[in-house]
């Protein structure tokens, strides 16, 4: 059997180390620096026959680092794991003159690797833009296990909209919990009411789940309405905690008891480990 090591870019060190522990293989020490003109530089330690490259693309620097790292591993057979993939939301041309951003990124990242895994990509159809075999890993079971650790009784798992109900259903299946999605009803020209589609939240512990929390605006509005409808507590959990423009504080300020994300996007609230599901996808045995 060919030997394997795990290597990562700068902003995915924690998750990469956890993946290496799950796979029981070494992690490579990589040094990162920047030239005076802003140009990025890296130098990887000793590589192996097979490399698992772990890199969330959280910003433009991370994307360039990943391209450099793939090139540094050109003598190995490379499996690429992209826990969080920026540009995935621009998966079509919404206006004339726009790029299909995910297509451009996917094509660039397809060179020098033999297979690619992403984690809960926003639109799975975007995988078709990669030029090698690409698969989507869902860490809904890990989110469910996190919810089991909360001190909540028979929680109601709520998706923020119908599009996220499949993910919420997979989370709810871990504990056999009730699951529903939020439905927006326009009451007047300036008033919208948000309610669960089917289930009553009165006196219940509610967990809002989604693949990504960006600004948190929708969840903050939903939490306020859920409390007014009698929810006992409201929690929020997601895969990718982007949490831009003060989202974490915004969610806590409206009474959301806990806000948790996975380590696909490494944050202080990244308490849901993705490494187990990633390792099982890479080595399904």
C-alpha positions in Angstrom: 0.0 0.0 0.0 1.3 3.4 -0.9 2.0 5.7 2.0 -0.1 8.9 2.6 0.3 12.2 4.3 -2.0 15.2 4.8 -1.1 18.8 4.0 -3.0 22.0 4.3 -3.0 25.7 3.5 -2.6 28.2 6.2 -6.3 28.7 7.2 -7.2 25.0 7.4 -4.4 23.7 9.7 -6.7 22.6 12.5 -9.2 20.6 10.3 -6.3 19.1 8.3 -4.6 17.9 11.5 -7.9 16.3 12.6 -8.3 14.6 9.2 -4.8 13.2 9.5 -5.6 11.9 13.0 -8.8 10.2 11.7 -6.8 8.7 8.8 -3.9 7.8 11.2 -1.3 9.4 8.8 1.2 12.1 9.3 0.6 15.8 8.7 3.2 17.8 6.7 4.8 20.9 8.2 4.4 23.7 5.7 5.9 27.2 6.0 4.0 30.2 4.7 5.3 33.8 4.0 4.7 36.8 1.9 7.1 38.8 -0.3 7.3 42.6 0.1 5.2 43.1 -3.0 2.4 40.9 -1.4 3.2 37.8 -3.4 2.6 34.6 -1.5 5.2 31.9 -0.9 5.1 28.5 0.7 7.5 25.6 1.3 6.2 22.2 2.1 8.0 19.6 4.1 8.7 16.0 3.1 5.8 14.8 0.9 4.7 11.2 0.2 3.4 9.0 -2.6 -0.2 10.0 -1.9 -1.2 13.4 -0.5 -4.5 14.5 0.9 -4.6 18.3 0.4 -7.0 20.0 2.8 -7.8 23.6 2.0 -10.9 25.8 2.6 -11.1 28.6 0.1 -12.2 31.3 2.5 -10.6 34.2 0.6 -8.5 35.1 -2.4 -5.2 34.4 -0.5 -6.4 31.0 0.4 -7.2 30.3 -3.2 -3.8 31.3 -4.4 -2.1 29.3 -1.6 -4.1 26.3 -2.7 -3.0 26.6 -6.3 0.7 26.9 -5.1 0.3 23.9 -2.8 -1.1 21.7 -5.5 1.8 22.6 -7.7 4.3 21.9 -4.9 2.7 18.4 -4.6 3.1 17.7 -8.3 5.2 14.6 -7.7 2.4 12.9 -5.7 -1.0 11.4 -6.4 -3.3 14.1 -4.9 -6.7 14.0 -3.3 -8.1 17.5 -2.8 -10.5 18.2 0.0 -12.1 21.7 -0.1 -14.2 22.0 3.1 -15.5 25.4 2.2 -15.5 26.6 -1.4 -15.8 30.4 -2.0 -17.4 31.5 -5.3 -19.8 28.6 -5.2 -22.9 30.8 -5.1 -22.1 32.4 -8.5 -23.0 29.2 -10.3 -24.8 30.9 -13.2 -24.7 34.1 -15.1 -27.3 36.3 -13.4 -26.5 39.4 -15.5 -24.9 39.9 -18.9 -21.1 40.2 -18.7 -20.8 38.2 -15.5 -18.5 35.3 -15.1 -19.7 31.9 -13.8 -17.3 32.2 -10.9 -17.5 28.7 -9.6 -16.7 27.4 -13.1 -13.5 29.4 -13.3 -12.4 28.3 -9.8 -13.3 24.7 -10.4 -11.4 24.5 -13.6 -8.3 26.0 -12.0 -8.4 23.6 -9.1 -8.8 20.5 -11.2 -5.2 20.6 -12.5 -2.8 18.4 -10.5 -5.3 16.4 -8.6 -7.0 13.1 -9.3 -10.2 13.5 -7.2 -11.9 16.3 -5.3 -14.2 16.3 -2.2 -16.2 19.3 -1.1 -18.3 19.7 2.0 -21.9 20.7 1.8 -21.4 22.8 -1.3 -24.3 25.3 -1.7 -25.3 24.0 -5.1 -24.2 20.4 -5.7 -24.9 20.8 -9.4 -21.8 23.1 -9.5 -19.6 19.9 -9.1 -20.0 19.4 -12.9 -17.5 22.3 -13.5 -14.6 20.3 -12.0 -12.6 18.4 -14.6 -11.9 15.4 -12.4 -14.2 13.2 -10.3 -15.8 15.4 -7.6 -18.1 14.5 -4.7 -20.0 16.3 -2.1 -19.7 15.3 1.6 -22.5 16.0 4.0 -21.7 16.5 7.6 -25.3 16.6 8.7 -24.6 13.6 11.0 -21.9 15.6 12.8 -24.4 18.5 13.2 -26.9 16.1 14.7 -24.4 14.7 17.1 -23.6 18.2 18.2 -27.3 18.8 18.9 -27.4 15.7 21.0 -24.7 17.3 23.2 -26.9 20.3 23.9 -29.1 20.4 27.0 -32.3 20.4 25.0 -35.4 18.2 25.3 -36.8 16.7 22.1 -35.7 19.6 19.9 -37.5 20.8 16.8 -35.1 21.0 13.9 -36.0 23.9 11.6 -34.6 24.8 8.2 -34.7 28.5 7.3 -36.5 27.7 4.0 -37.8 24.8 2.0 -34.5 24.6 0.0 -32.7 23.5 3.2 -35.2 20.9 4.4 -33.3 18.0 3.1 -30.2 19.0 5.1 -32.4 19.6 8.2 -34.0 16.2 7.7 -30.7 14.5 7.7 -29.7 16.4 10.9 -33.0 15.4 12.6 -32.6 11.8 11.6 -29.7 11.5 14.0 -32.0 11.8 17.0 -35.3 11.0 15.5 -36.4 14.5 16.1 -39.2 16.5 14.5 -38.2 18.6 11.4 -39.9 21.4 9.6 -39.0 24.5 7.6 -39.9 28.2 7.9 -42.4 29.7 5.6 -42.7 33.4 4.8 -46.2 34.7 4.6 -46.8 38.3 3.5 -49.4 39.9 5.8 -49.4 43.4 4.1 -47.1 45.4 1.8 -44.7 46.0 4.7 -45.2 43.1 7.0 -44.0 39.5 6.6 -44.7 36.7 9.1 -42.4 33.7 9.4 -43.8 30.5 10.7 -42.9 26.8 10.7 -44.8 25.2 7.8 -46.5 22.5 9.9 -45.4 22.3 13.5 -46.1 24.4 16.6 -43.1 25.8 18.4 -44.8 26.7 21.7 -42.7 25.6 24.7 -40.3 23.7 22.5 -36.5 23.9 22.1 -35.8 24.9 18.5 -32.6 24.5 16.5 -32.2 26.4 13.3 -29.9 24.6 10.9 -28.5 25.5 7.6 -25.4 24.8 5.4 -24.1 28.4 5.8 -24.6 31.4 8.0 -23.3 34.5 6.3 -24.8 37.7 7.7 -27.3 35.9 10.0 -30.1 38.3 9.1 -32.7 35.7 8.2 -32.0 33.6 11.3 -32.1 36.7 13.5 -35.5 37.6 12.2 -36.7 34.0 12.5 -35.5 33.7 16.1 -37.4 36.8 17.2 -40.6 35.5 15.7 -40.1 32.0 17.1 -39.8 33.5 20.6 -42.9 35.5 20.1 -44.6 32.3 19.1 -43.6 30.7 22.4 -40.4 28.8 21.7 -38.6 27.9 24.9 -35.1 28.3 23.5 -33.7 28.9 20.0 -30.3 27.6 18.9 -28.4 27.9 15.6 -26.0 25.4 14.0 -24.5 25.4 10.5 -21.7 23.8 8.5 -20.0 26.9 7.3 -19.7 29.8 9.8 -18.9 32.7 7.5 -20.4 35.1 10.1 -19.7 38.3 8.2 -20.7 41.8 9.3 -21.0 41.0 13.0 -23.3 38.0 12.4 -22.3 36.1 15.6 -23.1 39.1 17.9 -26.3 39.8 15.9 -27.6 36.3 16.5 -26.7 36.3 20.2 -28.2 39.7 20.7 -31.7 38.5 19.6 -31.6 35.7 22.2 -30.2 32.7 20.2 -28.8 30.7 23.1 -25.9 29.0 21.2 -24.4 29.6 17.7 -22.2 26.7 16.4 -20.5 26.0 13.2 -18.1 23.3 11.9 -14.4 23.7 11.4 -14.7 23.9 7.6 -14.5 27.6 8.2 -12.3 27.9 11.3 -13.9 30.2 13.9 -14.0 30.4 17.7 -17.5 28.8 17.5 -16.3 25.9 15.3 -17.3 23.1 17.7 -18.7 20.7 15.1 -15.9 18.5 13.7 -16.0 17.7 10.1 -12.9 15.4 10.0 -14.8 12.1 10.7 -17.1 12.4 7.7 -14.2 13.6 5.5 -12.0 10.7 6.4 -14.8 8.2 5.9 -15.4 9.7 2.4 -11.7 9.5 1.5 -11.4 5.9 2.8 -14.9 4.5 2.9 -13.7 1.2 4.4 
